[in-house]
Amino acid sequence: MTLEEQLKKMQQDWDERARQNARYFVNTEREHWTDEEFFQSGERTVAEEILTDMTNICQGKDPKQMKVLEIGCGAGRVTRALSNLFGNVWAVDVSGEMLRQAAAALADRKNVHLLQTNGKDLSGIREDGTFDFAFSTIVFQHIPSREIIESYVREVHRLLRPGALFKFQVQGDFTIQTSPDDTWLGVPFSDEDAVAMAERCGFEPRYRHGAGQQYFWLWYFKK
């Protein structure tokens, strides 16, 4: 399967999932979500992964003065919570249908900018070196190609200011069977893979948590 075929399939599959039941495919905890429950689950993610880590994320900056990037925003579950905390939130997704639903849910958020990507880079954002933090959760676990994931990591490096953090997850479980055309079970990374990718892309891989598990968290600081 070529890279272009993979990207096309990712977009088609996520558009179809969004049409079927966007909120379930964003968070499979339950099949039917009320607005309140869905966005509360995003608040929980921010409470667990961001509010506990503000020293690394803010580095002395006032969150309301920070410009942050979310990769794989889906239907806006975490985006809304980020917009409560940070001054300026840019959120991207490969699925136009997911973004349509996110835009409807976040219409009252004037500090949120939504953008569709081509599935492999952030070429729609030209503001190099101006972002203070980047975040991605339960996104790269679904991407079937290391080449695509590394392309995103390089693009985040381009957009972050020096010293800023990109905190994100990859798939760390090598016991699962993956294939190049599977847009649900993504390609796994070992600890060594994660360190090597950081160094190739100009990051310092300062912390890692969960190697060998489905949710392998990485803290990449821009050198």
LOKOL-323385 format. One record per residue (C-alpha): residue in one letter; x, y, z. Coordinates in steps of 0.2 Angstrom, whole numbers, plus 2048, in hexadecimal, padded with zeros to 3 digits. Example, Ala and Ser with C-alpha at 12.3 -4.5 7.8 and 13.67 -1.06 7.14 Angstrom:
2
A83E7EA827;S8447FB824;
END
This chain:
223
M800800800;T8078117FB;L808820807;E7FB8297FC;E7EF81A7FD;Q7F2819810;L7EE82B812;K7DE82A808;K7D881B811;M7DB824822;Q7D183281D;Q7C3827815;D7C281C825;W7C282A831;D7B4833827;E7AA823827;R7AD82183A;A7A883383D;R798830833;Q79482083C;N79782684E;A7A5833850;R7A5834863;Y7A6821865;F7B5820859;V7BD82E862;N7BB826873;T7B5814873;E7B1815886;R79F815881;E794814872;H788822875;W78E83387D;T785842882;D78D85387E;E791855890;E798844893;F7A3845883;F7AB855887;Q7AD85089A;S7B7842893;G7C284F88B;E7C485989B;R7CA8498A3;T7D7846896;V7DD858899;A7DD8568AC;E7E78468AB;E7F384A89D;I7F585D89D;L7F18648AE;T7FC8578B7;D80B85D8AB;M80A8708AA;T81C8738AF;N82286A89F;I814871894;C813883899;Q82688589F;G8218958A8;K81589C89B;D8038A189F;P7F8894897;K7EC8A2890;Q7FB8A9887;M7FF89887F;K7FC89286D;V7FA88086D;L7F787285F;E7ED863860;I7EF855853;G7E1849850;C7D3853858;G7C5849852;A7B4850857;G7BC85C863;R7BB852873;V7CC85887A;T7CC868870;R7BE87087A;A7C886C88A;L7D8873883;S7CF88387E;N7C9886890;L7DB885895;F7E688D888;G7E589D87F;N7E689786D;V7E2885867;W7E587F855;A7DE86D852;V7E0863843;D7D985283C;V7DA84882D;S7C784682C;G7BC854825;E7AD84C82D;M7B484B83E;L7B985E83C;R7A8862837;Q7A185B847;A7AF863851;A7AB874849;A79887284E;A79D86E860;L7AA87B862;A7A1889859;D7A1894869;R7B489286B;K7BC8A1862;N7CD89C867;V7CC88B85E;H7D388984C;L7CE879843;L7D8873834;Q7D7863829;T7E885B825;N7ED850817;G7F0842823;K803844824;D809856827;L80386782D;S80787081D;G7F787B820;I7FF88382F;R80E88F82A;E81189783B;D82288F83E;G82989084F;T81A898857;F81188A861;D815888873;F80E876875;A80886786B;F7FD859871;S7F6849869;T7EC83B872;I7E582B86B;V7EA830859;F7FA829854;Q7F481885B;H7E981784B;I7F681C83E;P7FD80C834;S80D81482E;R81D81A838;E821825829;I81082F82B;I81383183E;E82583783C;S81F84382F;Y81384B83C;V82184B849;R82C85583D;E81E86183A;V81B86484C;H82D86884E;R82C875841;L81D87D849;L82387D85C;R82E88A863;P83F88486A;G83E87B87A;A82B878878;L82386787C;F81A85B870;K81184E87C;F809840872;Q80582D872;V80A81F866;Q80680D866;G812803871;D80A7F2870;F8147E6864;T8087D8868;I7FA7DF85D;Q7F97DA84B;T7FA7E983F;S7FA7EC82D;P7FD7FB821;D7EB7FC81C;D7E47FC82E;T7DF80D834;W7DA807845;L7E87FE84C;G7F8808849;V80A804847;P813801858;F82380A85E;S83080386A;D83980E877;E84880E86B;D83D81285C;A836821866;V84782886B;A84E826859;M83F82F851;A84183D85E;E853840859;R85083F846;C84384C848;G84D858853;F845854864;E84B84F875;P84184087B;R84284588D;Y83583A894;R82B82A88F;H81E820898;G815810893;A821808887;G81A7F7882;Q8087FD885;Q7FA80387A;Y7FC815881;F80F819880;W81182B885;L82083587E;W826846883;Y83084E875;F83885F878;K83E869869;K85086C86A;
END
